[in-house]
Amino acid sequence: MSDPTPHLDHVDQTIVAALRRDGRQSIPALAEEVGVSRATAYTRFDRLCDTGVITGFAARVDPAAVGLDVTALILITIAQTEWRDLKDEVAELPHVDWVGMTTGAFDFVVLVRARDLAELRDVVLEGLLSLDGIQNAQTVVVLDEAGDLHLG
């Protein structure tokens, strides 16, 4: 049986950090940055992908640049027996970027990006609150953001 959590040595960690900064760089450039041979970089990269450490690549997009000017965190309380189904249903709603299960006063934290407040309203009232098992939702509009969002 394989180890579900692969051991990452210093080289693996350095490769992951370099790819988080620039996922578009070539393997030869990555090898040079990390200080290993190209063959080692290819082998390590393939292993990191095969073991699920690296799960894919995506472009980080400025939400405002594509017309998504409103960002909100929605704090949700659910019926406890419904969490498995609700997690997936909430994640599939339009404009939902991310869903996290939490401890404390709320069960889920949901990141939503919308064009305007009317669209956000529709996500909350027509989307979230229409799902069976959602007991309460508190919406917090984000006024400003700093740093990169690495949730996936």
DSSP file (Angstrom, degrees, kcal/mol; ACC not computed):
  #  RESIDUE AA STRUCTURE BP1 BP2  ACC     N-H-->O    O-->H-N    N-H-->O    O-->H-N    TCO  KAPPA ALPHA  PHI   PSI    X-CA   Y-CA   Z-CA
    1    1 A M              0   0    0      0, 0.0     2,-0.1     0, 0.0     0, 0.0   0.000 360.0 360.0 360.0 131.4    0.0    0.0    0.0
    2    2 A S        -     0   0    0      1,-0.1     3,-0.0     2,-0.0     0, 0.0  -0.422 360.0-100.2 -79.5 153.5    1.4    3.4   -1.0
    3    3 A D        -     0   0    0      1,-0.2    -1,-0.1    -2,-0.1     4,-0.0  -0.590  25.0-148.9 -70.9 121.5    1.9    6.2    1.5
    4    4 A P  S    S+     0   0    0      0, 0.0    -1,-0.2     0, 0.0    -2,-0.0   0.728  91.1  51.3 -68.3 -19.0   -1.0    8.6    1.0
    5    5 A T  S    S-     0   0    0     -3,-0.0     3,-0.1    48,-0.0    -2,-0.0  -0.879  88.5-145.2-117.9  97.9    1.2   11.5    2.0
    6    6 A P        -     0   0    0      0, 0.0     2,-0.4     0, 0.0    -4,-0.0  -0.299  21.0-111.3 -64.5 144.4    4.4   11.5    0.0
    7    7 A H        -     0   0    0     -4,-0.0     2,-0.6     1,-0.0     5,-0.0  -0.611  29.5-156.1 -74.7 128.7    7.6   12.6    1.7
    8    8 A L        -     0   0    0     -2,-0.4     2,-0.0     4,-0.1    -1,-0.0  -0.928   8.2-163.8-109.8 114.2    8.8   15.8    0.2
    9    9 A D     >  -     0   0    0     -2,-0.6     4,-2.6     1,-0.1     5,-0.2  -0.180  43.6 -83.0 -82.7-174.6   12.5   16.5    0.7
   10   10 A H  H  > S+     0   0    0      1,-0.2     4,-2.2     2,-0.2     5,-0.2   0.879 129.7  50.7 -59.9 -40.3   14.2   19.8    0.3
   11   11 A V  H  > S+     0   0    0      2,-0.2     4,-2.5     1,-0.2    -1,-0.2   0.938 111.2  48.2 -65.0 -46.3   14.5   19.5   -3.5
   12   12 A D  H  > S+     0   0    0      1,-0.2     4,-2.6     2,-0.2    -2,-0.2   0.934 112.5  48.8 -58.4 -46.3   10.8   18.6   -3.8
   13   13 A Q  H  X S+     0   0    0     -4,-2.6     4,-2.4     1,-0.2    -1,-0.2   0.877 111.1  50.1 -62.8 -37.5    9.8   21.5   -1.6
   14   14 A T  H  X S+     0   0    0     -4,-2.2     4,-2.3    -5,-0.2    -1,-0.2   0.885 110.5  49.9 -68.4 -38.9   12.0   23.9   -3.7
   15   15 A I  H  X S+     0   0    0     -4,-2.5     4,-2.4     2,-0.2    -2,-0.2   0.934 111.8  48.1 -63.8 -46.1   10.4   22.7   -6.9
   16   16 A V  H  X S+     0   0    0     -4,-2.6     4,-2.0     1,-0.2    -2,-0.2   0.921 112.4  48.8 -61.3 -44.4    6.9   23.1   -5.6
   17   17 A A  H  X S+     0   0    0     -4,-2.4     4,-1.5     1,-0.2    -1,-0.2   0.909 111.6  49.7 -62.9 -41.6    7.7   26.6   -4.3
   18   18 A A  H  X S+     0   0    0     -4,-2.3     4,-2.2     1,-0.2    -1,-0.2   0.899 111.7  48.2 -64.5 -40.8    9.3   27.6   -7.7
   19   19 A L  H  < S+     0   0    0     -4,-2.4    -1,-0.2     1,-0.2    -2,-0.2   0.815 106.4  56.7 -72.0 -29.3    6.2   26.3   -9.6
   20   20 A R  H  < S+     0   0    0     -4,-2.0     3,-0.3    -5,-0.2    -1,-0.2   0.857 111.1  44.8 -67.4 -33.0    3.9   28.2   -7.3
   21   21 A R  H  < S+     0   0    0     -4,-1.5     2,-0.2     1,-0.3    -2,-0.2   0.882 138.0   5.4 -74.8 -38.8    5.7   31.4   -8.2
   22   22 A D    ><  +     0   0    0     -4,-2.2     3,-1.1    -5,-0.1    -1,-0.3  -0.723  60.5 175.9-150.5  92.4    5.8   30.6  -11.9
   23   23 A G  T 3  S+     0   0    0     -3,-0.3    -4,-0.1    -2,-0.2    -3,-0.1   0.529  78.9  64.4 -75.4  -6.0    3.9   27.5  -13.1
   24   24 A R  T 3  S+     0   0    0     -5,-0.1    -1,-0.2     2,-0.0    -5,-0.1   0.507  73.7 114.9 -95.4  -5.2    4.7   28.3  -16.7
   25   25 A Q    <   -     0   0    0     -3,-1.1    -3,-0.0    -7,-0.1     2,-0.0  -0.312  69.9-110.0 -69.7 151.8    8.5   27.9  -16.5
   26   26 A S     >  -     0   0    0      1,-0.1     4,-2.4     4,-0.0     5,-0.1  -0.289  24.2-112.3 -74.2 162.1   10.1   25.1  -18.5
   27   27 A I  H  > S+     0   0    0      2,-0.2     4,-3.0     1,-0.2     5,-0.2   0.905 118.5  53.9 -63.9 -41.3   11.7   22.1  -16.8
   28   28 A P  H  > S+     0   0    0      0, 0.0     4,-2.1     0, 0.0    -1,-0.2   0.928 111.0  45.9 -59.0 -42.0   15.2   23.2  -17.9
   29   29 A A  H  > S+     0   0    0      2,-0.2     4,-2.5     1,-0.2    -2,-0.2   0.897 112.8  50.7 -65.5 -38.9   14.6   26.6  -16.3
   30   30 A L  H  X S+     0   0    0     -4,-2.4     4,-2.6     2,-0.2     5,-0.3   0.916 108.5  52.0 -63.0 -43.8   13.2   24.9  -13.2
   31   31 A A  H  X>S+     0   0    0     -4,-3.0     5,-2.2     1,-0.2     4,-2.0   0.912 111.2  47.4 -59.2 -43.4   16.2   22.6  -13.0
   32   32 A E  H  <5S+     0   0    0     -4,-2.1    -1,-0.2    -5,-0.2    -2,-0.2   0.926 112.7  48.4 -65.0 -44.5   18.5   25.7  -13.1
   33   33 A E  H  <5S+     0   0    0     -4,-2.5    -2,-0.2     1,-0.2    -1,-0.2   0.889 117.4  41.0 -63.3 -39.4   16.5   27.6  -10.5
   34   34 A V  H  <5S-     0   0    0     -4,-2.6    -1,-0.2    -5,-0.2    -2,-0.2   0.737 110.5-120.7 -82.9 -23.5   16.5   24.6   -8.1
   35   35 A G  T  <5S+     0   0    0     -4,-2.0     2,-0.3     1,-0.3    -3,-0.2   0.851  70.7 115.6  85.7  37.1   20.1   23.6   -8.8
   36   36 A V  S   <S-     0   0    0     -5,-2.2    -1,-0.3    -6,-0.2    -2,-0.1  -0.848  70.3 -87.8-129.1 168.2   19.5   20.1  -10.1
   37   37 A S     >  -     0   0    0     -2,-0.3     4,-2.5     1,-0.1     5,-0.2  -0.297  37.2-113.5 -70.6 161.1   20.1   18.3  -13.4
   38   38 A R  H  > S+     0   0    0      1,-0.2     4,-2.9     2,-0.2     5,-0.2   0.913 118.4  53.9 -60.1 -42.4   17.4   18.4  -16.1
   39   39 A A  H  > S+     0   0    0      1,-0.2     4,-2.5     2,-0.2    -1,-0.2   0.913 109.9  47.2 -59.7 -42.8   16.9   14.6  -15.7
   40   40 A T  H  > S+     0   0    0      2,-0.2     4,-3.0     1,-0.2     5,-0.3   0.914 111.6  50.5 -64.8 -42.2   16.3   15.1  -11.9
   41   41 A A  H  X S+     0   0    0     -4,-2.5     4,-2.7     2,-0.2    -2,-0.2   0.920 112.1  47.0 -62.9 -43.6   13.9   17.9  -12.5
   42   42 A Y  H  X S+     0   0    0     -4,-2.9     4,-2.6     2,-0.2     5,-0.2   0.939 114.8  46.8 -61.8 -46.6   11.9   15.9  -15.0
   43   43 A T  H  X S+     0   0    0     -4,-2.5     4,-2.3    -5,-0.2    -2,-0.2   0.931 115.4  44.9 -62.0 -47.3   11.8   12.9  -12.7
   44   44 A R  H  X S+     0   0    0     -4,-3.0     4,-2.7     2,-0.2    -1,-0.2   0.915 113.1  50.9 -65.0 -42.9   10.9   14.9   -9.6
   45   45 A F  H  X S+     0   0    0     -4,-2.7     4,-2.0    -5,-0.3    -2,-0.2   0.941 111.3  47.8 -60.0 -48.0    8.2   16.9  -11.5
   46   46 A D  H  X S+     0   0    0     -4,-2.6     4,-3.0     1,-0.2    -1,-0.2   0.906 112.8  48.8 -60.6 -42.0    6.6   13.7  -12.9
   47   47 A R  H  X S+     0   0    0     -4,-2.3     4,-2.3     2,-0.2     6,-0.3   0.902 108.9  52.6 -65.8 -40.9    6.6   12.1   -9.4
   48   48 A L  H  <>S+     0   0    0     -4,-2.7     6,-2.2     1,-0.2     5,-1.5   0.871 114.6  43.1 -62.9 -35.9    5.1   15.2   -7.8
   49   49 A C  H ><5S+     0   0    0     -4,-2.0     3,-1.2     4,-0.2    -2,-0.2   0.926 113.6  50.5 -72.2 -45.9    2.3   15.0  -10.5
   50   50 A D  H 3<5S+     0   0    0     -4,-3.0    -2,-0.2     1,-0.3    -3,-0.2   0.824 111.3  48.1 -64.0 -32.5    1.9   11.2  -10.2
   51   51 A T  T 3<5S-     0   0    0     -4,-2.3    -1,-0.3    -5,-0.2    -2,-0.2   0.450 116.0-111.8 -90.3   0.0    1.5   11.3   -6.4
   52   52 A G  T < 5S+     0   0    0     -3,-1.2    -3,-0.2     2,-0.3     3,-0.1   0.588  85.3 119.0  84.2   8.9   -1.0   14.2   -6.4
   53   53 A V  S   <S+     0   0    0     -5,-1.5     2,-0.6    -6,-0.3    -4,-0.2   0.946  82.5  41.6 -68.8 -47.7    1.2   16.8   -4.9
   54   54 A I  S    S+     0   0    0     -6,-2.2    -2,-0.3    -9,-0.2    -1,-0.2  -0.902  72.3 176.7 -97.4 119.3    0.9   18.9   -8.0
   55   55 A T        -     0   0    0     -2,-0.6     2,-0.3     1,-0.3    -1,-0.1   0.491  54.6 -54.6-105.0  -5.4   -2.8   18.6   -9.1
   56   56 A G        -     0   0    0      2,-0.0     2,-0.4     0, 0.0    -1,-0.3  -0.920  50.3 -94.4 155.2-178.8   -2.8   20.9  -12.1
   57   57 A F        +     0   0    0     -2,-0.3     2,-0.3    -3,-0.1    -3,-0.0  -0.981  34.6 170.0-132.7 142.9   -2.0   24.3  -13.4
   58   58 A A        -     0   0    0     -2,-0.4     2,-0.4     2,-0.0   -35,-0.1  -0.987  34.6-108.4-149.5 155.1   -4.3   27.4  -13.8
   59   59 A A        -     0   0    0     -2,-0.3     2,-0.6   -36,-0.0    -2,-0.0  -0.691  27.8-133.3 -83.2 137.2   -4.0   31.0  -14.6
   60   60 A R        -     0   0    0     -2,-0.4     2,-0.4     2,-0.0    88,-0.0  -0.839  29.9-164.6 -89.0 123.5   -4.5   33.4  -11.7
   61   61 A V        -     0   0    0     -2,-0.6     3,-0.1     5,-0.0     5,-0.0  -0.889  25.4-118.2-116.0 138.3   -6.9   36.1  -13.1
   62   62 A D    >>  -     0   0    0     -2,-0.4     4,-0.7     1,-0.2     3,-0.7  -0.649  24.8-148.6 -70.4 114.1   -7.7   39.5  -11.6
   63   63 A P  G >4>S+     0   0    0      0, 0.0     5,-2.8     0, 0.0     3,-1.1   0.877  95.0  53.4 -56.6 -40.0  -11.4   39.2  -10.9
   64   64 A A  G >45S+     0   0    0      1,-0.3     3,-1.5     3,-0.2     5,-0.1   0.840 100.6  61.7 -64.7 -31.8  -12.0   42.9  -11.6
   65   65 A A  G <45S+     0   0    0     -3,-0.7    -1,-0.3     1,-0.3     4,-0.1   0.716 107.9  43.8 -68.2 -19.6  -10.3   42.7  -15.0
   66   66 A V  G <<5S-     0   0    0     -3,-1.1    -1,-0.3    -4,-0.7    -2,-0.2   0.111 128.3 -94.8-111.6  20.5  -13.0   40.2  -16.1
   67   67 A G  T < 5S+     0   0    0     -3,-1.5     2,-1.1     1,-0.2    -3,-0.2   0.578  85.4 128.4  85.7  10.2  -15.9   42.1  -14.6
   68   68 A L      < +     0   0    0     -5,-2.8    47,-0.3    -6,-0.2    -1,-0.2  -0.705  22.1 158.2 -99.4  83.4  -16.2   40.4  -11.2
   69   69 A D        +     0   0    0     -2,-1.1     2,-0.5    46,-0.5    46,-0.2   0.588  50.9  68.7 -85.9 -12.3  -16.2   43.5   -9.1
   70   70 A V  E     -A  114   0A   0     44,-2.6    44,-2.9    -3,-0.1     2,-0.4  -0.940  56.8-178.3-116.0 125.7  -17.9   42.2   -6.0
   71   71 A T  E     +AB 113 142A   0     71,-0.5    71,-3.1    -2,-0.5     2,-0.3  -0.965   9.0 174.7-119.0 137.5  -16.2   39.6   -3.7
   72   72 A A  E     -AB 112 141A   0     40,-2.5    40,-2.8    -2,-0.4     2,-0.5  -0.992  27.3-142.5-142.3 149.2  -17.9   38.1   -0.7
   73   73 A L  E     -AB 111 140A   0     67,-2.9    67,-3.1    -2,-0.3     2,-0.6  -0.951  20.8-158.6-104.6 129.4  -17.4   35.5    1.9
   74   74 A I  E     -AB 110 139A   0     36,-2.7    36,-2.3    -2,-0.5     2,-0.6  -0.951   2.5-154.4-114.6 122.3  -20.6   33.7    2.9
   75   75 A L  E     -AB 109 138A   0     63,-3.3    63,-2.8    -2,-0.6     2,-0.4  -0.853  19.8-165.1 -99.3 120.3  -20.6   32.0    6.3
   76   76 A I  E     -AB 108 137A   0     32,-2.6    31,-2.9    -2,-0.6    32,-1.8  -0.870  19.6-160.4-119.1 138.7  -23.1   29.1    6.3
   77   77 A T  E     - B   0 136A   0     59,-2.6    58,-2.7    -2,-0.4    59,-1.8  -0.952  24.9-176.0-109.4 134.8  -24.7   27.0    8.9
   78   78 A I  E     - B   0 134A   0     -2,-0.4     2,-0.5    56,-0.2    56,-0.2  -0.795  38.4 -89.3-126.6 166.3  -26.2   23.7    7.7
   79   79 A A    >   -     0   0    0     54,-2.4     3,-2.5    -2,-0.3     4,-0.3  -0.695  45.7-130.7 -70.2 123.9  -28.1   20.7    8.9
   80   80 A Q  G >  S+     0   0    0     -2,-0.5     3,-0.9     1,-0.3    -1,-0.1   0.751 102.3  57.1 -57.7 -29.4  -25.3   18.4   10.1
   81   81 A T  G 3  S+     0   0    0      1,-0.2    -1,-0.3     2,-0.1     3,-0.2   0.578 102.5  58.4 -77.5  -6.4  -26.5   15.3    8.3
   82   82 A E  G <>  +     0   0    0     -3,-2.5     4,-2.7     1,-0.1     5,-0.3   0.415  69.9 104.3-102.5   0.6  -26.4   17.2    5.0
   83   83 A W  H <> S+     0   0    0     -3,-0.9     4,-2.3    -4,-0.3     5,-0.2   0.837  76.0  54.4 -61.3 -37.8  -22.7   18.2    4.8
   84   84 A R  H  > S+     0   0    0     -3,-0.2     4,-1.0     1,-0.2    -1,-0.2   0.952 117.2  35.7 -61.7 -49.1  -21.5   15.7    2.2
   85   85 A D  H  > S+     0   0    0     -3,-0.2     4,-2.2     1,-0.2    -2,-0.2   0.909 117.2  53.0 -70.6 -41.6  -24.2   16.5   -0.4
   86   86 A L  H  X S+     0   0    0     -4,-2.7     4,-3.2     1,-0.2     5,-0.3   0.869  99.9  61.2 -65.7 -37.0  -24.2   20.3    0.4
   87   87 A K  H  X S+     0   0    0     -4,-2.3     4,-1.8    -5,-0.3    -1,-0.2   0.935 111.7  39.1 -55.1 -47.2  -20.5   20.7    0.0
   88   88 A D  H  X S+     0   0    0     -4,-1.0     4,-1.3    -5,-0.2    -1,-0.2   0.892 115.4  52.0 -71.5 -39.9  -20.7   19.6   -3.6
   89   89 A E  H  < S+     0   0    0     -4,-2.2     4,-0.5     1,-0.2     3,-0.3   0.919 111.8  46.4 -63.1 -43.5  -24.0   21.4   -4.4
   90   90 A V  H >< S+     0   0    0     -4,-3.2     3,-1.4     1,-0.2    -1,-0.2   0.915 109.4  54.7 -64.7 -42.6  -22.7   24.7   -3.0
   91   91 A A  H 3< S+     0   0    0     -4,-1.8    -1,-0.2    -5,-0.3    -2,-0.2   0.783 105.6  54.2 -62.4 -27.1  -19.4   24.3   -5.0
   92   92 A E  T 3< S+     0   0    0     -4,-1.3    -1,-0.3    -3,-0.3    -2,-0.2   0.547  82.7 111.1 -85.6  -8.2  -21.4   23.9   -8.2
   93   93 A L  S X  S-     0   0    0     -3,-1.4     3,-1.6    -4,-0.5    30,-0.0  -0.365  82.0 -94.3 -66.4 145.6  -23.4   27.1   -7.8
   94   94 A P  T 3  S+     0   0    0      0, 0.0    -1,-0.1     0, 0.0     3,-0.1  -0.320 108.2  16.3 -58.1 141.1  -22.6   29.9  -10.3
   95   95 A H  T 3  S+     0   0    0      1,-0.2    18,-2.3    -3,-0.1     2,-0.7   0.406  87.9 131.0  76.3   1.4  -20.0   32.4   -9.1
   96   96 A V  E <   +C  112   0A   0     -3,-1.6    16,-0.2    16,-0.2    -1,-0.2  -0.774  28.4 176.2 -85.3 119.0  -18.7   30.2   -6.3
   97   97 A D  E     +     0   0A   0     14,-2.9     2,-0.3    -2,-0.7    -1,-0.2   0.790  63.3   0.8 -88.4 -32.4  -14.9   30.1   -6.4
   98   98 A W  E     -C  111   0A   0     13,-1.2    13,-2.5     2,-0.0     2,-0.4  -0.994  52.1-158.3-161.4 144.9  -14.2   28.0   -3.3
   99   99 A V  E     -C  110   0A   0     -2,-0.3     2,-0.4    11,-0.2    11,-0.2  -0.999  13.3-174.4-130.5 129.2  -15.9   26.2   -0.5
  100  100 A G  E     -C  109   0A   0      9,-2.8     9,-2.6    -2,-0.4     2,-0.4  -0.983  20.5-136.2-123.7 135.7  -14.2   25.3    2.8
  101  101 A M  E     -C  108   0A   0     -2,-0.4     2,-0.3     7,-0.2     7,-0.3  -0.718  35.1-174.0 -84.2 139.4  -15.6   23.3    5.7
  102  102 A T        -     0   0    0      5,-2.9     2,-0.2    -2,-0.4    -1,-0.0  -0.793  24.3-126.6-131.6 168.9  -14.9   24.9    9.0
  103  103 A T  S    S+     0   0    0     -2,-0.3     3,-0.5     2,-0.0     2,-0.3  -0.674  70.5  40.7-104.4 168.1  -15.2   24.5   12.7
  104  104 A G  S    S-     0   0    0     -2,-0.2    -2,-0.1     1,-0.2     0, 0.0  -0.692 116.3 -14.0  99.4-148.6  -16.8   27.0   15.1
  105  105 A A  S    S+     0   0    0     -2,-0.3     2,-0.3   -28,-0.0    -1,-0.2   0.722 126.4  48.8 -70.3 -22.9  -20.0   28.9   14.6
  106  106 A F        -     0   0    0     -3,-0.5   -29,-0.2     1,-0.1     3,-0.1  -0.865  61.7-154.7-120.9 153.7  -20.3   28.2   10.9
  107  107 A D  S    S+     0   0    0    -31,-2.9    -5,-2.9    -2,-0.3     2,-0.3   0.806  79.2  25.1 -94.6 -35.7  -20.0   25.0    8.9
  108  108 A F  E     -AC  76 101A   0    -32,-1.8   -32,-2.6    -7,-0.3     2,-0.4  -0.957  56.5-156.7-129.9 148.2  -18.9   26.3    5.5
  109  109 A V  E     -AC  75 100A   0     -9,-2.6    -9,-2.8    -2,-0.3     2,-0.4  -0.999  20.5-166.4-118.2 128.8  -17.1   29.4    4.2
  110  110 A V  E     -AC  74  99A   0    -36,-2.3   -36,-2.7    -2,-0.4     2,-0.6  -0.959  12.7-149.2-121.5 130.0  -17.9   30.2    0.6
  111  111 A L  E     -AC  73  98A   0    -13,-2.5   -14,-2.9    -2,-0.4   -13,-1.2  -0.881  21.9-176.4 -98.5 122.0  -15.9   32.6   -1.6
  112  112 A V  E     -AC  72  96A   0    -40,-2.8   -40,-2.5    -2,-0.6     2,-0.4  -0.946  13.3-167.1-121.1 138.6  -18.2   34.2   -4.2
  113  113 A R  E     +A   71   0A   0    -18,-2.3     2,-0.3    -2,-0.4   -42,-0.2  -0.995  19.1 168.2-124.7 127.3  -17.2   36.6   -7.0
  114  114 A A  E     -A   70   0A   0    -44,-2.9   -44,-2.6    -2,-0.4     3,-0.1  -0.878  44.8-117.4-135.9 164.1  -20.0   38.4   -8.9
  115  115 A R  S    S-     0   0    0     -2,-0.3   -46,-0.5   -47,-0.3     2,-0.3   0.883  91.3 -17.8 -69.1 -38.4  -20.4   41.3  -11.3
  116  116 A D  S  > S-     0   0    0    -47,-0.1     4,-2.0   -46,-0.1     5,-0.1  -0.902  77.2 -83.2-156.9 179.6  -22.4   43.4   -8.9
  117  117 A L  H  > S+     0   0    0     -2,-0.3     4,-2.8     1,-0.2     5,-0.2   0.835 122.3  57.7 -66.3 -33.2  -24.5   43.4   -5.7
  118  118 A A  H  > S+     0   0    0      2,-0.2     4,-2.0     1,-0.2    -1,-0.2   0.912 108.1  46.5 -63.2 -41.7  -27.6   42.2   -7.6
  119  119 A E  H  > S+     0   0    0      2,-0.2     4,-2.1     1,-0.2    -2,-0.2   0.899 112.1  50.7 -67.6 -39.8  -25.8   39.2   -8.9
  120  120 A L  H  X S+     0   0    0     -4,-2.0     4,-2.4     1,-0.2    -2,-0.2   0.922 108.0  53.7 -60.8 -44.3  -24.4   38.5   -5.4
  121  121 A R  H  X S+     0   0    0     -4,-2.8     4,-3.2     1,-0.2     5,-0.5   0.914 108.3  49.6 -55.3 -44.9  -28.0   38.8   -4.0
  122  122 A D  H  X>S+     0   0    0     -4,-2.0     4,-1.6     1,-0.2     5,-1.3   0.887 108.2  52.9 -64.8 -39.1  -29.2   36.2   -6.5
  123  123 A V  I  <>S+     0   0    0     -4,-2.1     5,-2.8     3,-0.2     4,-0.4   0.933 117.9  37.5 -60.3 -44.8  -26.4   33.8   -5.6
  124  124 A V  I  <>S+     0   0    0     -4,-2.4     5,-2.9     3,-0.2     6,-0.2   0.971 127.1  31.5 -72.8 -54.7  -27.3   34.0   -1.9
  125  125 A L  I  <5S+     0   0    0     -4,-3.2    -3,-0.2    -5,-0.2    -2,-0.2   0.889 132.3  28.3 -78.1 -40.3  -31.1   34.2   -2.1
  126  126 A E  I  <5S+     0   0    0     -4,-1.6    -3,-0.2    -5,-0.5    -1,-0.2   0.753 132.5  31.1 -93.2 -25.8  -31.8   32.1   -5.2
  127  127 A G  I > <S+     0   0    0     -5,-1.3     3,-0.6    -4,-0.4     4,-0.4   0.903 126.4  25.5 -94.1 -73.5  -28.8   29.8   -5.1
  128  128 A L  G > <S+     0   0    0     -5,-2.8     3,-1.9     1,-0.2     6,-0.2   0.947 122.8  47.2 -61.5 -54.5  -27.6   29.1   -1.6
  129  129 A L  G 3 <S+     0   0    0     -5,-2.9    -1,-0.2     1,-0.3    -4,-0.1   0.588 104.2  63.4 -72.4  -7.6  -30.7   29.6    0.5
  130  130 A S  G <  S+     0   0    0     -3,-0.6     2,-0.3    -6,-0.2    -1,-0.3   0.583  82.3  99.9 -87.1 -10.0  -32.8   27.5   -1.9
  131  131 A L  S X  S-     0   0    0     -3,-1.9     3,-1.5    -4,-0.4     2,-0.2  -0.585  81.8-115.6 -79.2 134.5  -30.7   24.4   -1.1
  132  132 A D  T 3  S+     0   0    0     -2,-0.3     3,-0.1     1,-0.2    -1,-0.1  -0.480 100.7  32.4 -64.7 134.2  -32.3   22.0    1.3
  133  133 A G  T 3  S+     0   0    0      1,-0.3   -54,-2.4    -2,-0.2     2,-0.6   0.169  81.7 120.9 103.7 -17.2  -30.1   21.8    4.5
  134  134 A I  E <   +B   78   0A   0     -3,-1.5    -1,-0.3   -56,-0.2   -56,-0.2  -0.717  32.2 173.7 -79.3 119.5  -28.9   25.4    4.5
  135  135 A Q  E     -     0   0A   0    -58,-2.7     2,-0.3    -2,-0.6   -57,-0.2   0.807  60.8  -2.7 -95.8 -35.4  -30.1   26.8    7.8
  136  136 A N  E     -B   77   0A   0    -59,-1.8   -59,-2.6     2,-0.0     2,-0.4  -0.992  54.3-164.6-157.9 147.7  -28.4   30.2    7.8
  137  137 A A  E     -B   76   0A   0     -2,-0.3     2,-0.5   -61,-0.2   -61,-0.2  -0.991   1.9-166.7-140.3 131.7  -26.1   32.3    5.7
  138  138 A Q  E     -B   75   0A   0    -63,-2.8   -63,-3.3    -2,-0.4     2,-0.5  -0.979  14.6-151.3-117.8 123.6  -24.2   35.4    6.7
  139  139 A T  E     -B   74   0A   0     -2,-0.5     2,-0.5   -65,-0.2   -65,-0.2  -0.821  10.3-171.5-102.1 130.3  -22.7   37.4    3.8
  140  140 A V  E     -B   73   0A   0    -67,-3.1   -67,-2.9    -2,-0.5     2,-0.3  -0.972  17.0-143.3-119.4 114.5  -19.5   39.5    4.3
  141  141 A V  E     -B   72   0A   0     -2,-0.5     2,-0.5   -69,-0.2   -69,-0.3  -0.626  16.4-130.4 -78.9 132.4  -18.6   41.8    1.4
  142  142 A V  E     -B   71   0A   0    -71,-3.1   -71,-0.5    -2,-0.3     3,-0.1  -0.727  18.9-169.8 -85.1 123.5  -14.8   42.0    0.9
  143  143 A L        -     0   0    0     -2,-0.5     2,-0.3     1,-0.3    -1,-0.2   0.815  67.9  -6.6 -83.8 -32.2  -13.8   45.7    0.5
  144  144 A D        -     0   0    0      2,-0.0     2,-0.3   -73,-0.0    -1,-0.3  -0.980  62.4-145.2-159.7 157.9  -10.2   45.0   -0.6
  145  145 A E        -     0   0    0     -2,-0.3     2,-0.3    -3,-0.1     3,-0.0  -0.949   7.8-170.3-131.3 150.7   -7.7   42.2   -1.1
  146  146 A A        +     0   0    0     -2,-0.3    -2,-0.0     2,-0.1     0, 0.0  -0.995  52.9  12.0-137.1 143.6   -4.0   41.7   -0.7
  147  147 A G  S    S-     0   0    0     -2,-0.3     2,-0.3     2,-0.1    -2,-0.0  -0.053  93.1 -54.9  84.0 172.2   -1.8   38.8   -1.7
  148  148 A D        -     0   0    0      2,-0.0     2,-0.9    -3,-0.0    -2,-0.1  -0.670  44.8-128.2 -89.3 143.5   -2.5   35.8   -3.9
  149  149 A L        +     0   0    0     -2,-0.3     2,-0.7     1,-0.0     3,-0.2  -0.823  29.9 175.3 -92.9 105.9   -5.4   33.5   -3.3
  150  150 A H        +     0   0    0     -2,-0.9    -2,-0.0     1,-0.2    -1,-0.0  -0.765  28.1 130.5-112.4  82.9   -4.0   29.9   -3.2
  151  151 A L              0   0    0     -2,-0.7    -1,-0.2     1,-0.1    -2,-0.0   0.591 360.0 360.0-109.5 -12.8   -7.0   27.8   -2.2
  152  152 A G              0   0    0     -3,-0.2    -1,-0.1   -54,-0.0    -2,-0.1   0.480 360.0 360.0 -96.1 360.0   -7.1   25.1   -4.8
